[in-house]
Amino acid sequence: MDEDEDSIVEEIPFYLSKTLADSLYVCQYPIKSMNCNFDKAEVTNCCVKPINQNIKIDYALQTDSKHYDAFKGEQFAVAADGKTRSKNEKPTFRSGTMDKQTFISSKPIDDVNRYMICIYQDKEIHGTPLTGIVQMRQTFSYFDKEDKRKKAEQKAENDADNEEDELKQVTVKFARVENEKIKKAREKSFNYLSQIEADEPWCETMWHPPGSTRSELEKQRLFTTNSVPIGDSLQLSAKEYMNQLINKEIGDKSVADALATNVVSIHKLNTLTLVDQLKVILRDAKVITFQQIMDLLPGNRQQLKPDTILNKLPIAGVLIKGNWIVKSEIIYPSNSISAINGVTAEQMINARDYILFQFTKTDYLDRQRLTIVTQLPTEEIKEILCSVAKLNAKKKWEMILPGDKQFEQKYPEIVERQQALWRGYEEKFSEMEKSPKRVRKKSNRDSKN
């Protein structure tokens, strides 16, 4: 950049304050406008969940306003709490009418390391790093409470009508013994994390409105107490500064890290080797033509020769009828388990390879037969099929893409090598087809009968 064309107009000192760095949050209200906000609203209650960083705020409604429907407000209160309630039950609306609206936070982003609150005063900028950013949205939990209360009342009435005890069949389920792999997978599931968040109790806090003495004192803590200059800390070139500003990742990155979020940007793809780029593309596409791979590869198109790509493609995928499909080892890494039934990676790889092998021999597959041969649950077989095939009108599974005859005619050597690879699997899959089916062991009750 030419300094003569863009001269420095003014230099402003910047000071970093860390006094509130561990407890500073930004609350956003996406459903509110600048004119209609809660700046002057009365807060009746405020609670937080410190571990999960959740916030709940109750704002008072102006029940004496001419725009407030008192009859409808009483209806909402009765519907949520009922006409009579137990002494231990906490009412939703203490006044007997809907006198508040509740807002609960959600996290739009998890990583807030690149955000801070800055104050400009006396030609100085004071910045404080953020602990979190939350978005406040109104919750209508009283409707859920009404539904639960109605179901409980209906169940009580049904139990009162059925005075005679009836014999009912009871299904007994035994919990499966968890190993460390299954336990870690369960602890990462959405249901488990949601339950952990719900189990954390709300902690009531003291609310200090804007302009109060305490809020003004807390606001002063946004200013750093040590304003002694530390010198010019920006000793970077324009290019280095821009790279740090946009959080550019420098250096090689493994494909495992790139696939963690299942979404890889073009920038991340450029940092990977050619083999890892092919793994990412094949994993995301599942079934893809060679021309589509050429179009998706980043970088200078003129430097990417087809022969160079074809030499690396067998490392990441297999060829079936002219189309490339990601290898099973990439879909199911070692020591992993399936998300549906916790099937080991080895079993999933064998089943998927068998399905792909069958597509090299025939155009249509039957899911029921695949389930019998692979001895996997039906849900797992369906998940594998849905990733590479589609169900036609005859209830048979066929490949998502039609065969690429043009590729097979243009690269016969590649086709022959891939066919030789599949012929090597033929003996292994023949043994799978000949293996006996699983037979359920008869119980002692069946043997006595």
PETAWO-V796728 format. One record per backbone hydrogen bond with DSSP energy under -0.5 kcal/mol. CO is the residue of the C=O (numbers start at 1). NH is the residue of the N-H. E is the energy in kcal/mol with one decimal. If there is no record, write none. Layout:
CO&NH&E  CO&NH&E
This chain:
2&6&-1.2  10&12&-0.5  13&125&-2.2  15&17&-0.6  15&127&-2.8  17&129&-0.5  18&21&-0.7  20&23&-1.6  23&25&-0.6  24&131&-3.3  24&132&-1.2  25&27&-0.5  26&28&-0.6  26&134&-2.7  28&136&-3.7  29&32&-1.6  35&37&-0.8  36&33&-0.9  38&41&-0.8  42&44&-0.6  42&60&-2.9  45&58&-2.8  46&205&-2.8  47&56&-2.8  48&50&-0.5  48&203&-2.7  49&53&-1.3  49&54&-1.5  54&49&-2.5  55&105&-2.2  56&47&-2.8  57&59&-0.6  57&103&-2.7  58&44&-2.3  58&45&-1.0  59&101&-2.3  61&63&-1.7  62&65&-1.5  65&68&-1.3  68&70&-1.0  69&73&-2.1  70&74&-2.0  71&75&-1.8  72&76&-2.2  73&77&-1.7  73&98&-0.8  74&78&-2.4  75&79&-2.6  76&80&-1.9  77&81&-2.6  78&82&-2.4  86&89&-0.6  92&94&-0.5  93&96&-1.2  97&99&-1.2  99&61&-2.3  101&59&-2.7  102&139&-2.7  103&57&-2.5  104&137&-2.1  106&108&-0.7  106&135&-2.8  110&112&-0.8  112&115&-1.7  115&130&-1.5  117&128&-2.6  119&121&-0.6  119&126&-2.4  121&124&-1.0  123&13&-0.6  124&121&-2.5  124&126&-0.5  125&15&-3.1  125&127&-0.5  126&119&-2.2  127&17&-3.3  128&117&-2.5  132&26&-1.7  133&109&-0.5  134&28&-2.9  135&106&-1.2  135&137&-0.5  137&104&-2.5  139&102&-0.5  140&143&-1.4  140&144&-0.8  141&145&-2.3  142&146&-1.6  143&147&-2.1  144&148&-2.4  145&149&-2.1  146&150&-2.3  147&151&-2.2  148&152&-2.3  149&153&-2.3  150&154&-2.4  151&155&-2.3  152&156&-2.1  153&157&-2.0  154&158&-2.1  155&159&-2.3  156&160&-1.7  157&161&-1.7  158&162&-1.8  161&163&-1.5  170&172&-0.6  171&173&-0.5  179&183&-2.3  180&184&-2.3  181&185&-2.2  182&186&-2.4  183&187&-2.1  184&188&-0.7  185&188&-0.6  186&189&-1.3  189&193&-2.0  190&194&-2.6  191&195&-2.1  192&196&-2.3  193&197&-2.1  194&198&-2.2  195&199&-2.1  196&200&-1.0  202&204&-0.6  203&48&-2.1  206&208&-0.5  207&209&-0.6  209&212&-1.8  212&216&-2.1  213&217&-1.9  214&218&-2.3  215&219&-1.9  216&220&-1.6  217&221&-0.7  218&221&-0.7  219&222&-1.6  220&223&-1.5  225&227&-0.8  231&233&-0.9  233&235&-1.1  237&241&-2.5  238&242&-1.9  239&243&-2.1  240&244&-2.0  241&245&-2.0  242&246&-2.0  243&248&-3.0  244&247&-0.8  248&250&-0.6  254&258&-1.7  255&259&-2.0  257&260&-0.9  259&262&-0.6  265&269&-2.3  266&270&-1.7  267&271&-0.7  268&271&-0.8  269&272&-1.0  273&277&-2.5  274&278&-2.2  275&279&-2.0  276&280&-2.2  277&281&-2.4  278&282&-2.7  279&283&-2.3  280&284&-2.1  281&285&-2.4  282&286&-2.5  282&326&-0.5  285&287&-2.9  286&326&-1.0  288&324&-3.0  289&293&-1.6  290&294&-2.1  291&295&-1.9  292&296&-1.7  293&297&-1.6  299&301&-0.6  300&303&-0.9  300&304&-0.6  301&304&-0.8  303&305&-1.0  305&309&-1.8  306&310&-2.7  307&311&-1.6  308&312&-0.9  309&312&-0.6  309&313&-2.0  310&314&-0.7  312&315&-1.5  312&316&-0.7  313&316&-1.3  313&317&-2.6  316&327&-2.3  318&325&-2.6  320&323&-1.7  321&404&-2.2  323&320&-2.9  324&288&-2.1  325&318&-2.8  327&330&-0.9  327&331&-1.2  328&332&-2.7  331&333&-0.5  333&336&-1.3  336&345&-1.5  338&342&-0.8  343&338&-2.4  344&348&-1.9  345&349&-2.6  346&350&-2.2  347&351&-2.2  348&352&-2.5  349&353&-2.7  350&354&-1.9  351&355&-2.0  352&356&-2.6  353&357&-2.5  354&358&-2.0  355&359&-1.5  356&360&-0.9  357&360&-0.7  357&361&-0.6  358&361&-0.8  358&362&-2.2  365&367&-0.5  365&397&-2.5  366&370&-1.8  367&371&-2.2  368&372&-1.7  369&373&-2.4  370&374&-2.5  371&375&-1.5  371&376&-0.6  377&381&-1.8  378&382&-2.4  379&383&-1.9  380&384&-2.0  381&385&-2.5  382&386&-2.6  383&387&-0.9  384&387&-0.6  384&388&-0.7  385&388&-1.1  385&389&-3.1  388&400&-2.0  390&392&-0.5  390&398&-2.6  392&395&-1.6  396&392&-2.9  397&365&-1.9  398&390&-3.0  403&405&-1.1  404&408&-1.6  405&409&-2.1  406&410&-1.7  407&411&-2.4  411&415&-1.6  412&416&-2.4  413&417&-2.1  414&418&-2.1  415&419&-2.2  416&420&-2.0  417&421&-1.6  418&422&-2.0  419&423&-2.1  420&424&-1.3  421&425&-0.7  422&425&-0.8  422&426&-0.6  423&426&-0.6  423&427&-0.5  425&429&-2.4  426&430&-2.0  427&431&-1.6  428&432&-1.3  429&433&-1.8  430&434&-1.5  431&435&-1.3  443&447&-1.9  444&448&-1.9  445&449&-1.8
